Amino acid sequence: RGLTNFIAEVRNCANHEAEVQRVEKELTKIRVKFADATKLKPYDRRKYVWKLIYIFMLGYDVDFGQMEAVKLISSSKFSEKKTGYLAISFFLVDQPEILRMTANQLKTDMYSENKHVAAVALNCIANVGEEELAEHLMRDITRLTSPQADEIGPSTKRRAYLALTRLFRRDTDLINAEMWAPRIAAAMGVETDIGILTAISSFTGALLEECEGEEIESYREVFAPILTLLFKLMQGEVPSAYVWYTIPAPWLMTKLLRLLQFFPVPRDLTNLAKLNQITQRILAKPLVTVPPPPGGAQRKKETRVEKQKRAYLQNQSNTEHAVLLEGLNLLVHLGESAHNDTVLYAARGLEGLVKHPEVNIRCLALDSIARLSSIPQISQALKKNVKTILGFLEEADVTVRRQALNVLFALCDKNNWAEILDKMLECLKQKDILLQEELVLKIAILAERNAPDLSWYVDVVFKMLEYAPDSVSDDIWHRVVQVVTGFDEQEGGRGTVDAATEALQAYAAKKAFEGLDREFAHETLCKLSAYLLGEFGQHIREEVDGDTQLTVLLRHFPRLESGGKALILLAAAKMFNSHDGISDRVLELLEEHQRSLDVEVQQRGCELSALCSLHDDVVENVLGLMPPFADSIQENNPLMRRLKSHKKSRALGRSQLEELAQTEGTLMRPSLATAGRAAEGGEDLEEDEAGGVARYRAAAAAAAAD
């Protein structure tokens, strides 16, 4: 009653200051009581410790009472023991010295015949997880999980496995794979209690999550027992108490399906056939249909029995879909090893799931389709649903829109690219802020990959610069530069440019001039257009002379940042080399900016002025056309590195989960994308490299030396 009154008084405080005063008053009172603990009755000790727990949960510091909690766990009364263990879980996490005093009592309580006492002891070990305490008690916890320990009840075994799971996730060195793999395999073959098997599956999942590469082979002997146990579940060999809405132990079934995805696809035909049979049975099972709730006046007329029936069907539907979606994940894992019948069932099932009225199920179905698109049979079967998926780009839920975008990106090919890209551009024009960056990136990749004519790709990029210029990153306009410049077997080759590439360069230069020939142009558009006009403006000089091109460029110069101004100066220098009649104007421009307050602009002005004063052969060599890029850059589009790769399995290790946690949506953050450049052998087009600054700086340095 004292605890109840205290909680009521705290809740009734008018403001935070009043609450602090009431808590401080209670802490002072408890401290006085604990000062003479010999006169404290067990009931009062328990009551005051509960008050400390409540105060701690409110967010206040509690720096005393730990020893009283230790005394409580030695009590023979369960209510006092429970209170003591709960307090220890809160107060002693960072106090290993006091925790050592509890080790013997914990060991005694773990083996208690009272399953509730054993439960609170194991819960305390799992929640505290102190390294020294865990090492001291590991052997005893392990003994509790032995299938031969008949005196240990199912409840205690379950909690022992869950405690091992928590301890292992805190310190992975506590568990040895060589010791635990045979123990887990034996336990899965012997144990019949569904609760114990579920706890074993959780523990096994924690172990497999930490495996990297070949380390999974240490647990190879666990694969067969998992497969056998899953077969038994599929055949309904479980107690009736564990049949949940007609599904036998669905929570265990989904765990086992996920565990199978950690292992490589088996090469032996027997196990492979079993996996296909399991997947096929899951995908072939008909799903219950949940009628929509009545609306308006009909809702009030709905009887209690009808509400209960609809609630029952809803729970059954949720359970069935949970198993189905994990079965689809297993199919993704099987990949091309999946049998044709299995793939056929999957395609039919997914067609129904994408039209499901529930948003969550549609979203998960779209995610499965995106990852299944690598299987040709499924990809072809699902492409007839492209129009339905295009409609999801207008969903109110951004998660569904994002998943639909992933699916369309995966299903886009030479036959449907125009329809898909037109819809994506329409969405981009509607200013979908949450998806703009991802839309721009995927539109750029798909346009380059599928467009029959690269001039169409150039048009798409300029449309994106019109609709969502802030979302067009430097990577994208750098890629346009690469595509328009062309590719060659030998990087930097000086071979003649073919007619098709020259026509593309002229078209890109014309689009650049049109983009700049307006009152306002976005900085990204100015950068791209400056490069294209400086590099390829000579291809359109019959339509637009060099002086006009330079005038349009300089119109936007004053309001640009340093990088944009530097690119325009470089473009002017290149036009000095490729156009007649503008040399005096360019030299005057460069000389003017040698005194610029902006260091980068000043540096470019000085370097380019020195370069333009050199011999014509040197100027031509440095400011001539950029050579084609290497074919390896064409094949390895740098933009692809910014996309999250869809793993073939959802069963990811901890390090992979942490890496994905550093990403947003389905795009890699720039820092991660940058980190992978060198490893993947690709090259990025930096602004300086785009303009050939490396070459003219060498020449400028030589001029300065002379």
FIBASE-486897 format. One line per 8 residues: number of its first residue (from 1); for each residue x, y, z of C-alpha. Coordinates in Angstrom, 1 decimal. Each point is the difference from the previous one (the first is absolute). Layout:
NUM = X/Y/Z ~ ...
***
This chain:
1 = 0.0/0.0/0.0 ~ 2.9/2.4/0.7 ~ 1.3/-0.6/-3.5 ~ -3.4/0.6/-1.5 ~ -0.4/3.2/1.9 ~ 3.4/1.3/-1.0 ~ -0.6/-0.7/-3.7 ~ -3.4/1.8/0.3
9 = 1.7/3.0/1.7 ~ 2.7/0.3/-2.7 ~ -2.6/-0.2/-2.8 ~ -2.1/2.7/1.6 ~ 2.9/2.5/0.2 ~ -0.9/3.3/-1.6 ~ 3.3/0.5/-1.7 ~ 3.5/-1.4/-0.4
17 = 1.4/2.0/2.9 ~ -2.7/-1.5/2.3 ~ 0.9/-3.5/-1.2 ~ 3.7/0.5/0.7 ~ -0.8/1.2/3.5 ~ -2.2/-3.0/0.7 ~ 2.6/-2.5/-1.4 ~ 2.8/1.6/2.0
25 = -2.1/-0.1/3.1 ~ -0.6/-3.7/-0.5 ~ 3.6/-0.8/-0.8 ~ 1.0/1.7/3.3 ~ -2.5/-2.1/1.9 ~ 1.2/-3.2/-1.6 ~ 3.6/0.8/0.6 ~ -0.7/0.5/3.7
33 = -1.8/-3.3/0.2 ~ 2.8/-1.8/-1.7 ~ 2.6/1.6/2.3 ~ -1.3/-2.3/2.8 ~ -0.8/-3.1/-2.1 ~ 0.1/-2.3/3.1 ~ -3.4/1.3/1.1 ~ -1.5/-0.2/-3.5
41 = -2.6/-2.6/-0.6 ~ 0.1/-2.1/-3.2 ~ -3.3/1.5/-1.1 ~ 1.2/3.5/0.5 ~ 3.3/-0.8/-1.8 ~ -1.9/-1.3/-3.0 ~ -2.3/3.0/0.0 ~ 2.8/2.5/0.1
49 = 2.0/-1.8/-2.7 ~ -3.2/0.1/-2.2 ~ -0.1/3.8/0.6 ~ 3.6/0.3/-1.1 ~ -0.8/-2.0/-3.2 ~ -2.8/2.3/-0.8 ~ 2.1/3.1/0.7 ~ 2.7/-1.4/-2.3
57 = -2.5/-0.7/-2.7 ~ -1.1/3.7/0.2 ~ 3.5/1.0/-1.0 ~ 1.5/1.0/3.3 ~ 3.4/-1.2/1.2 ~ -0.1/-2.6/2.8 ~ 3.5/-0.5/1.6 ~ -0.9/-2.1/3.0
65 = -2.1/-3.1/0.9 ~ 2.1/-2.5/-2.0 ~ 0.8/-2.0/3.1 ~ -3.6/-0.2/1.0 ~ -0.8/-1.5/-3.4 ~ 2.7/-2.6/0.5 ~ -1.5/-0.9/3.3 ~ -3.4/-0.4/-1.6
73 = 1.2/-2.7/-2.4 ~ 1.1/-2.1/2.9 ~ -3.6/-0.1/1.4 ~ -2.0/-3.2/-0.2 ~ -3.1/1.9/-1.0 ~ -0.5/0.3/-3.7 ~ -1.5/3.5/0.2 ~ 3.1/1.3/1.7
81 = 2.4/-1.9/-2.3 ~ -1.8/1.3/-3.1 ~ 0.3/3.6/1.3 ~ 3.7/-0.5/0.7 ~ 0.8/-1.4/-3.4 ~ -1.9/2.8/-1.8 ~ 1.9/2.6/2.0 ~ 3.3/-1.6/-0.8
89 = -0.9/0.1/-3.7 ~ -0.4/3.8/0.3 ~ 2.6/1.0/2.6 ~ 3.0/-2.3/-0.4 ~ 0.6/0.0/-3.8 ~ 3.2/2.1/0.5 ~ 1.0/-1.3/3.4 ~ 1.9/-3.3/-0.5
97 = 1.4/0.1/3.5 ~ -3.5/-0.4/1.6 ~ -1.1/-2.4/-2.8 ~ 2.7/-2.4/1.1 ~ -1.8/-0.3/3.3 ~ -3.1/-1.3/-1.8 ~ 1.7/-2.8/-2.0 ~ -0.5/-2.8/2.5
105 = -3.7/0.9/0.6 ~ -0.6/0.2/-3.7 ~ 1.5/-3.5/-0.5 ~ -2.1/-1.4/2.8 ~ -3.2/1.6/-1.4 ~ 0.6/-1.2/-3.5 ~ -0.3/-3.6/1.2 ~ -3.1/0.7/2.1
113 = -2.9/-2.5/-0.3 ~ -2.2/3.1/0.0 ~ -0.1/1.0/-3.7 ~ -0.9/3.6/0.9 ~ 3.1/0.4/2.1 ~ 2.2/-1.5/-2.7 ~ -1.7/2.4/-2.5 ~ 0.7/3.2/1.9
121 = 3.7/-1.1/0.6 ~ 0.5/-0.7/-3.7 ~ -1.8/3.2/-1.0 ~ 2.4/1.9/2.3 ~ 3.1/-1.5/-1.5 ~ -1.3/0.8/-3.5 ~ -0.9/3.6/0.8 ~ 3.2/0.8/1.9
129 = 2.4/-1.9/-2.4 ~ 3.1/1.0/1.9 ~ 3.0/-1.6/-1.6 ~ 1.6/-1.5/3.1 ~ -3.3/-1.3/1.4 ~ -0.9/-1.5/-3.4 ~ 3.3/-1.9/-0.2 ~ -0.4/-1.2/3.5
137 = -3.6/-1.4/-0.6 ~ 0.3/-1.1/-3.6 ~ 0.8/-3.6/0.8 ~ -3.1/-0.2/2.3 ~ -2.3/1.6/-2.6 ~ 1.3/-2.4/-2.6 ~ -0.7/-2.9/2.3 ~ -3.7/1.1/0.2
145 = -0.4/-0.3/-3.8 ~ 1.1/-3.7/-0.1 ~ -2.7/-2.3/-1.5 ~ 1.1/-2.7/2.5 ~ -0.8/2.3/2.9 ~ -3.5/-1.5/0.7 ~ -0.2/1.7/3.4 ~ 0.0/3.4/-1.7
153 = -3.4/1.2/-1.0 ~ -0.9/1.4/-3.5 ~ -0.5/3.5/1.3 ~ 3.5/0.1/1.5 ~ 1.6/-1.4/-3.2 ~ -1.8/2.6/-2.1 ~ 1.3/2.8/2.2 ~ 3.5/-1.5/0.1
161 = 0.2/0.2/-3.8 ~ -1.4/3.5/-0.1 ~ 2.6/1.0/2.7 ~ 2.7/-1.5/-2.2 ~ -1.3/2.0/-3.0 ~ 0.2/3.3/2.0 ~ 3.4/-0.7/1.4 ~ 1.4/-1.1/-3.4
169 = -1.2/3.2/-1.6 ~ 1.9/2.0/2.6 ~ 3.2/-2.0/-0.3 ~ 0.4/-2.3/-3.0 ~ 3.1/-1.6/1.5 ~ -2.0/-1.9/2.6 ~ -1.3/-2.6/-2.5 ~ 2.2/-2.5/-1.9
177 = -1.5/-1.1/-3.3 ~ 1.8/-3.4/0.1 ~ -1.6/-0.8/3.3 ~ -3.5/1.4/-0.6 ~ -0.7/-1.2/-3.6 ~ -0.4/-3.7/1.0 ~ -1.9/1.0/3.2 ~ -2.5/2.0/-2.0
185 = -0.4/-2.8/-2.6 ~ -0.6/-2.6/2.7 ~ -2.5/2.2/1.9 ~ -2.0/0.7/-3.1 ~ -0.2/-3.7/-0.7 ~ -1.0/-1.0/3.6 ~ -2.0/2.9/1.5 ~ -3.8/-0.1/-0.6
193 = -1.1/3.0/1.9 ~ -0.9/2.8/-2.5 ~ 1.0/2.7/2.5 ~ 3.5/-1.5/0.4 ~ 0.4/-0.5/-3.7 ~ -1.0/3.7/-0.6 ~ 2.6/1.1/2.5 ~ 2.6/-2.2/-1.6
201 = -0.8/1.6/-3.4 ~ 0.4/3.5/1.5 ~ 3.4/-1.1/1.4 ~ 1.1/-1.6/-3.3 ~ -1.1/3.2/-1.9 ~ 2.2/2.1/2.3 ~ 3.0/-2.3/-0.7 ~ -0.5/0.0/-3.7
209 = -0.4/3.8/-0.2 ~ 3.6/0.3/1.2 ~ 1.4/-2.3/-2.7 ~ 1.9/1.5/-2.8 ~ 0.9/-1.7/-3.3 ~ 1.2/-3.6/0.5 ~ -0.7/0.1/3.8 ~ -3.5/-1.3/-0.7
217 = 1.5/-3.4/-0.9 ~ 0.7/-0.5/3.8 ~ -3.8/-0.4/0.4 ~ -0.6/-2.1/-3.0 ~ -1.2/-3.0/2.1 ~ -2.9/2.1/1.3 ~ -1.5/0.3/-3.5 ~ -1.4/-3.5/-0.2
225 = -1.8/0.1/3.4 ~ -1.5/3.4/-0.9 ~ -1.3/-1.5/-3.3 ~ -1.4/-3.0/1.8 ~ -1.7/2.0/2.7 ~ -1.6/2.3/-2.6 ~ -1.4/-3.0/-1.9 ~ -1.6/-1.3/3.2
233 = -1.6/3.4/0.6 ~ -1.3/0.1/-3.6 ~ -1.6/-3.4/0.6 ~ -1.8/1.3/3.2 ~ 2.0/-2.1/2.5 ~ -0.5/2.5/2.8 ~ -2.2/0.0/3.1 ~ -3.4/1.6/-0.6
241 = 0.8/2.8/2.5 ~ 2.7/1.3/-2.4 ~ -2.3/0.1/-3.1 ~ -0.6/3.7/-0.5 ~ -2.9/0.8/-2.3 ~ 0.4/-3.3/-1.9 ~ 3.7/0.5/-0.4 ~ 2.3/-2.3/2.0
249 = 2.4/2.0/2.1 ~ 0.4/2.9/-2.5 ~ 2.5/1.9/2.2 ~ 2.3/-3.0/0.0 ~ -0.6/-0.7/-3.7 ~ 1.0/3.5/-1.0 ~ 3.2/-0.2/2.1 ~ 1.0/-3.3/-1.6
257 = -0.7/1.4/-3.5 ~ 2.3/2.9/0.7 ~ 2.7/-2.3/1.5 ~ 0.1/-1.9/-3.3 ~ 0.9/3.2/-1.8 ~ 3.3/0.4/1.8 ~ 1.4/-3.1/-1.6 ~ 1.1/-0.3/-3.7
265 = -2.5/-1.7/-2.3 ~ 0.7/-3.7/0.4 ~ 1.6/-1.8/-2.9 ~ -1.3/-3.5/0.7 ~ -3.3/-0.6/-1.8 ~ -1.8/-1.5/3.1 ~ 0.3/3.1/2.2 ~ -0.7/2.3/-3.0
273 = -3.1/-2.0/-0.8 ~ -1.2/0.3/3.6 ~ 0.6/3.8/0.0 ~ -2.0/0.3/-3.2 ~ -2.8/-2.2/1.4 ~ -0.2/2.1/3.2 ~ -0.1/3.3/-2.0 ~ -2.6/-1.4/-2.4
281 = -2.3/-1.2/2.8 ~ 0.2/3.5/1.6 ~ -0.7/1.8/-3.2 ~ -2.8/-2.3/-1.2 ~ -2.0/0.3/3.2 ~ -3.2/2.1/-0.7 ~ -0.3/3.1/2.2 ~ -3.1/1.0/1.9
289 = -1.9/3.0/-1.2 ~ -0.9/2.6/2.6 ~ -3.2/2.0/-0.8 ~ 0.5/3.8/0.3 ~ -1.7/1.5/3.0 ~ -3.4/1.5/-0.7 ~ -0.2/3.8/-0.3 ~ -2.5/2.6/1.1
297 = -3.2/-1.1/1.5 ~ 0.7/-3.7/-0.7 ~ 2.9/0.1/2.4 ~ -2.3/0.7/2.9 ~ -2.2/-2.9/-1.0 ~ 2.8/-2.5/0.1 ~ -0.6/-2.6/2.6 ~ 2.6/-1.1/2.6
305 = 0.3/-3.4/-1.7 ~ 0.7/1.6/-3.3 ~ 2.7/2.1/1.6 ~ 1.6/-3.0/1.6 ~ -0.1/-1.9/-3.3 ~ 1.7/2.8/-1.9 ~ 2.6/0.4/2.8 ~ 0.7/-3.8/-0.2
313 = 0.4/0.1/-3.8 ~ 2.3/3.1/0.3 ~ 2.3/-1.8/2.5 ~ 0.0/-3.1/-2.2 ~ 0.8/2.1/-3.1 ~ 2.9/1.7/1.9 ~ 1.4/-3.4/1.0 ~ -0.3/-1.5/-3.4
321 = 1.7/3.0/-1.7 ~ 2.9/-0.1/2.6 ~ 0.8/-3.5/-1.1 ~ -0.6/0.7/-3.6 ~ 2.3/3.0/-0.1 ~ 2.8/-2.0/1.7 ~ -0.6/-2.7/-2.5 ~ 0.6/2.5/-2.8
329 = 3.2/1.0/1.7 ~ 1.1/-3.6/-0.1 ~ -0.9/0.0/-3.7 ~ 2.2/3.1/-0.6 ~ 2.8/-1.9/1.8 ~ -0.4/-3.0/-2.3 ~ 0.1/2.2/-3.1 ~ 0.5/-1.9/-3.2
337 = 0.1/-3.3/2.0 ~ -3.7/0.3/0.5 ~ -2.1/-2.5/-2.0 ~ -2.4/1.3/-2.7 ~ -3.1/-1.0/2.0 ~ 1.2/1.9/3.0 ~ 0.7/3.1/-2.1 ~ -3.5/-0.3/-1.6
345 = -1.7/-0.1/3.4 ~ 2.1/3.0/1.1 ~ -1.0/2.1/-3.0 ~ -3.7/-0.7/0.5 ~ 0.2/0.8/3.7 ~ 1.8/3.2/-0.5 ~ -2.6/1.2/-2.6 ~ -2.6/-0.3/2.8
353 = 2.2/1.6/2.7 ~ 0.7/3.2/-2.0 ~ -3.8/0.5/-0.2 ~ -0.6/-0.7/3.7 ~ -2.0/2.7/1.8 ~ 2.5/0.2/2.9 ~ 2.8/2.5/-0.5 ~ 2.6/-2.1/2.0
361 = -0.6/-3.1/-2.0 ~ 0.2/1.9/-3.3 ~ 3.3/1.5/1.1 ~ 1.5/-3.3/1.0 ~ -1.2/-1.6/-3.2 ~ 1.6/2.8/-2.1 ~ 3.3/-0.5/1.9 ~ -0.1/-3.7/-0.8
369 = -0.7/0.7/-3.7 ~ 3.0/2.3/-0.1 ~ 2.3/-2.7/1.4 ~ -1.6/-2.8/-2.1 ~ 0.5/1.9/-3.2 ~ 3.4/-1.6/-0.5 ~ -1.8/-3.3/-0.7 ~ -0.9/0.2/-3.7
377 = -3.2/-2.1/0.2 ~ -1.5/2.2/2.7 ~ 1.2/3.2/-1.6 ~ -1.8/-0.8/-3.2 ~ -3.2/-1.1/1.7 ~ -0.1/3.2/2.1 ~ 0.6/2.5/-2.8 ~ -3.6/-0.3/-1.1
385 = -0.8/1.8/3.4 ~ 2.1/3.0/-0.8 ~ -3.1/2.2/-0.5 ~ -1.3/-1.0/3.4 ~ 3.4/0.8/1.7 ~ 0.2/3.3/-1.8 ~ -3.2/1.0/1.8 ~ 1.8/-0.6/3.3
393 = 2.2/3.1/-0.7 ~ -3.0/2.1/0.9 ~ -0.7/-1.8/3.4 ~ -0.2/2.2/3.0 ~ 2.5/-2.2/2.0 ~ 3.6/0.9/-1.0 ~ 1.1/-3.6/0.9 ~ -2.2/-1.4/-2.7
401 = 1.1/2.6/-2.5 ~ 3.6/-0.8/0.8 ~ -0.5/-3.8/-0.4 ~ -1.9/0.6/-3.2 ~ 2.9/2.0/-1.3 ~ 2.3/-2.9/0.8 ~ -2.2/-2.5/-1.8 ~ -0.3/2.2/-3.1
409 = 3.8/0.5/0.0 ~ 0.5/-3.8/0.1 ~ -2.7/-0.8/-2.6 ~ 0.9/2.8/-2.5 ~ 1.3/-1.3/-3.4 ~ 0.2/0.9/-3.7 ~ -3.7/-0.7/-0.4 ~ -1.5/2.0/2.8
417 = 2.6/2.7/0.8 ~ -1.9/2.9/-1.7 ~ -3.2/-0.7/2.0 ~ 1.9/-0.3/3.3 ~ 2.3/3.0/-0.5 ~ -2.9/2.3/-1.1 ~ -1.8/-0.9/3.2 ~ 3.1/0.6/2.1
425 = 0.6/3.4/-1.6 ~ -3.7/0.9/0.6 ~ 0.5/-0.8/3.7 ~ 3.2/2.0/0.1 ~ -1.9/3.0/-1.5 ~ -2.6/-0.3/2.8 ~ 2.8/0.8/2.5 ~ -0.1/-3.2/2.1
433 = 2.6/1.3/2.5 ~ 0.5/-3.2/1.8 ~ 0.9/-2.0/-3.1 ~ 1.6/2.7/-2.2 ~ 3.6/-1.0/0.5 ~ -0.7/-3.6/-0.6 ~ -2.2/0.7/-3.0 ~ 2.6/2.1/-1.6
441 = 2.7/-2.6/0.5 ~ -2.0/-2.9/-1.3 ~ -1.4/2.0/-3.0 ~ 3.6/0.8/-1.0 ~ 1.1/-3.6/0.2 ~ -3.0/-1.4/-1.9 ~ 0.1/2.7/-2.7 ~ 3.6/-0.8/-0.8
449 = -0.5/-3.7/0.2 ~ -3.2/-0.3/-2.1 ~ -0.2/3.0/-2.3 ~ 0.4/-1.0/-3.7 ~ 1.6/3.4/-0.7 ~ 2.3/1.7/2.5 ~ -1.3/3.4/-1.1 ~ -3.2/-1.1/1.8
457 = 2.1/-0.6/3.1 ~ 1.3/3.5/-0.2 ~ -3.6/1.3/-0.3 ~ -0.9/-1.9/3.1 ~ 2.8/1.5/2.1 ~ -0.9/3.5/-1.1 ~ -3.6/-0.7/0.9 ~ 1.1/-1.1/3.5
465 = 2.0/3.3/0.2 ~ -3.2/1.8/-0.8 ~ -2.3/-1.9/2.4 ~ 2.2/-0.7/3.0 ~ 3.4/1.8/-0.4 ~ 0.9/-0.2/3.7 ~ -0.2/-3.8/-0.1 ~ 2.3/-0.4/-3.0
473 = 3.3/-0.7/1.7 ~ 3.5/0.5/-1.5 ~ 0.3/-3.7/-0.7 ~ -2.9/0.2/-2.5 ~ 1.3/2.9/-2.1 ~ 3.5/-1.5/0.2 ~ -1.5/-3.2/-1.6 ~ -1.5/2.1/-2.8
481 = 3.4/1.4/-0.7 ~ 1.4/-3.6/-0.2 ~ -2.7/-1.2/-2.3 ~ 0.1/3.0/-2.3 ~ 3.8/0.0/-0.2 ~ -0.1/-3.7/-1.0 ~ 1.9/-3.1/1.0 ~ 3.0/-1.8/-1.5
489 = 1.7/-3.3/0.5 ~ 3.2/1.9/1.1 ~ -0.6/2.7/2.5 ~ 1.2/3.4/-1.3 ~ 0.3/-1.3/-3.5 ~ 0.1/2.8/-2.6 ~ -1.8/-1.8/-2.8 ~ -2.5/1.7/-2.2
497 = -3.5/0.4/1.3 ~ -2.6/-1.8/-2.0 ~ -2.9/1.8/-1.6 ~ -2.6/-1.2/2.5 ~ 2.1/1.3/3.0 ~ 0.6/3.3/-1.7 ~ -3.7/0.4/-0.7 ~ -0.7/-0.7/3.6
505 = 2.5/2.6/1.1 ~ -1.5/2.6/-2.3 ~ -3.5/-0.8/1.3 ~ 1.2/0.2/3.7 ~ 1.7/3.4/-0.7 ~ -3.2/1.3/-1.6 ~ -2.1/-1.2/3.0 ~ 2.6/1.7/2.3
513 = -0.3/3.3/-1.9 ~ -3.9/-0.2/0.2 ~ 0.3/-0.7/3.7 ~ 2.1/3.1/0.7 ~ -1.9/2.3/-2.4 ~ -2.5/1.0/2.7 ~ -0.1/2.5/2.8 ~ 0.7/-2.4/2.8
521 = 1.8/-3.4/-0.1 ~ 0.7/-2.3/2.9 ~ 3.7/-0.3/1.0 ~ 0.1/-3.7/-0.9 ~ -1.4/0.8/-3.4 ~ 2.6/2.7/-0.4 ~ 2.8/-2.4/0.9 ~ -1.1/-2.6/-2.5
529 = -0.7/2.5/-2.7 ~ 3.3/1.7/0.5 ~ 1.9/-3.2/-0.5 ~ -2.0/-1.0/-3.1 ~ 0.3/3.4/-1.7 ~ 3.7/0.3/0.9 ~ 0.8/-3.5/-1.3 ~ -2.5/-0.4/-2.9
537 = -1.2/3.5/-0.8 ~ 2.0/0.0/-3.2 ~ -2.4/-2.6/-1.5 ~ -2.9/2.6/0.0 ~ 1.9/3.2/-0.9 ~ -1.7/0.1/-3.4 ~ -3.3/0.4/1.9 ~ 1.3/1.9/3.0
545 = 3.3/1.8/-0.3 ~ 2.7/-0.1/2.8 ~ -0.7/3.6/1.1 ~ -3.7/-0.7/0.7 ~ 0.9/-3.2/1.8 ~ 2.4/1.8/2.2 ~ -2.5/2.8/0.7 ~ -2.6/-2.6/1.1
553 = 2.6/-1.6/2.3 ~ 1.0/3.2/1.7 ~ -3.6/1.1/0.6 ~ -0.2/-2.4/2.9 ~ 3.6/0.4/1.3 ~ -0.5/2.6/2.8 ~ -2.5/-2.0/2.1 ~ 1.8/-3.4/-0.2
561 = 2.2/-1.6/2.7 ~ 3.7/-0.4/-0.3 ~ -0.2/-3.4/-1.8 ~ -2.5/1.3/-2.6 ~ 2.1/3.1/-0.7 ~ 3.1/-2.1/-0.4 ~ -1.7/-2.2/-2.5 ~ -1.2/3.0/-2.0
569 = 3.5/1.4/-0.1 ~ 1.3/-3.4/-1.2 ~ -2.7/-0.1/-2.7 ~ 1.0/3.5/-1.1 ~ 3.6/-1.2/-0.3 ~ -1.0/-3.0/-2.1 ~ -2.1/2.3/-2.2 ~ 3.1/2.2/-0.4
577 = 1.6/-3.1/-1.6 ~ -2.9/-1.2/-2.1 ~ -1.8/3.3/-1.2 ~ 1.3/2.8/-2.1 ~ -0.6/3.7/0.8 ~ -0.4/-0.2/3.8 ~ 3.6/-0.3/1.2 ~ 0.3/3.6/1.1
585 = -3.3/-0.2/2.0 ~ 1.1/-3.3/1.7 ~ 3.5/1.4/0.9 ~ -1.6/3.1/1.4 ~ -2.4/-2.2/2.1 ~ 2.9/-2.1/1.4 ~ 2.1/3.0/0.8 ~ -2.9/1.6/1.8
593 = -0.4/-3.0/2.3 ~ 3.7/-0.2/0.9 ~ -0.9/2.6/2.6 ~ -3.1/-1.8/1.3 ~ -0.6/-0.2/3.7 ~ -1.0/-3.6/-0.4 ~ 3.2/-2.1/0.3 ~ -1.2/-2.8/-2.3
601 = -1.2/2.4/-2.7 ~ 3.2/2.0/0.3 ~ 2.1/-3.1/-0.4 ~ -1.9/-1.1/-3.1 ~ 0.3/3.5/-1.5 ~ 3.8/0.1/0.5 ~ 0.6/-3.6/-1.2 ~ -2.2/0.4/-3.1
609 = 1.5/3.4/-0.9 ~ 3.5/-1.5/0.2 ~ -1.1/-3.0/-2.1 ~ -1.7/2.1/-2.7 ~ 3.3/1.9/-0.5 ~ 1.9/-3.1/-0.9 ~ 0.8/-1.4/-3.5 ~ -3.0/-1.0/-2.0
617 = 1.1/-3.7/0.0 ~ 0.0/0.0/3.8 ~ -3.4/1.7/0.2 ~ -1.4/-2.5/-2.5 ~ 1.4/-2.9/1.9 ~ -1.3/1.1/3.4 ~ -3.3/1.7/-1.0 ~ -1.0/-2.3/-2.8
625 = -2.8/-2.6/0.1 ~ 0.1/-2.3/3.0 ~ 0.9/-3.5/-1.0 ~ -2.6/-2.8/0.3 ~ -0.5/-1.8/3.3 ~ 1.0/-3.6/0.5 ~ -2.5/-2.7/-0.9 ~ 0.2/-1.2/3.6
633 = -1.7/3.2/1.2 ~ -2.8/-0.6/-2.5 ~ -0.6/-3.5/1.3 ~ 0.2/1.0/3.7 ~ -2.3/2.9/0.3 ~ 1.1/1.9/3.1 ~ -3.6/0.9/0.7 ~ -0.8/-3.6/0.8
641 = 2.3/0.1/3.0 ~ -2.5/2.4/1.7 ~ -2.8/-2.5/-0.1 ~ -0.4/-2.5/2.8 ~ 0.5/-3.5/-1.4 ~ -2.9/-2.3/0.6 ~ 1.5/-2.9/1.9 ~ -1.2/-3.5/-1.2
649 = -0.9/-0.7/3.6 ~ -1.6/1.8/2.8 ~ 2.2/-2.0/2.4 ~ 2.7/2.6/0.5 ~ 3.0/0.0/2.4 ~ 0.4/2.6/2.6 ~ 2.6/1.9/-1.9 ~ -2.2/0.1/-3.1
657 = -3.0/1.3/2.1 ~ 2.2/2.7/1.5 ~ 1.2/1.1/-3.5 ~ -3.6/0.1/-1.3 ~ -1.0/2.0/3.1 ~ 2.4/2.8/-1.2 ~ -2.1/0.4/-3.2 ~ -3.2/1.8/-0.7
665 = -2.8/-1.4/-2.1 ~ 1.6/-2.0/-2.8 ~ 2.9/2.4/-0.6 ~ 3.5/-0.3/1.4 ~ 1.1/3.1/1.9 ~ 2.7/1.9/-1.8 ~ 2.7/-0.9/2.5 ~ -0.7/-3.7/-0.5
673 = -0.2/0.3/-3.7 ~ 3.4/1.9/-0.1 ~ 1.6/-2.6/2.2 ~ -0.8/-2.7/-2.5 ~ 1.4/1.7/-3.1 ~ 3.6/-1.3/0.2 ~ -1.0/-3.5/0.9 ~ -2.4/-0.3/-2.9
681 = 2.5/1.2/-2.6 ~ -2.2/2.8/-1.3 ~ 0.9/3.6/-0.5 ~ -1.9/3.1/0.9 ~ 0.0/3.2/-2.1 ~ 1.0/2.8/2.4 ~ -0.4/3.5/-1.2 ~ 3.7/0.6/-0.5
689 = 0.3/-3.2/-2.0 ~ -3.1/0.8/-2.0 ~ 1.7/3.2/-1.2 ~ 3.4/-1.4/-0.6 ~ 1.5/2.1/2.7 ~ 2.7/-2.6/0.7 ~ 1.4/0.6/-3.5 ~ -0.2/3.8/-0.1
697 = 1.4/0.3/3.5 ~ 3.1/-1.9/-1.2 ~ 0.3/2.4/-2.9 ~ -0.6/3.0/2.2 ~ 2.7/-1.1/2.4 ~ 2.4/-0.4/-2.9 ~ -0.8/3.5/-1.2 ~ 0.6/1.4/3.4
705 = 3.3/-1.7/0.2 ~ 1.0/1.6/-3.3
***
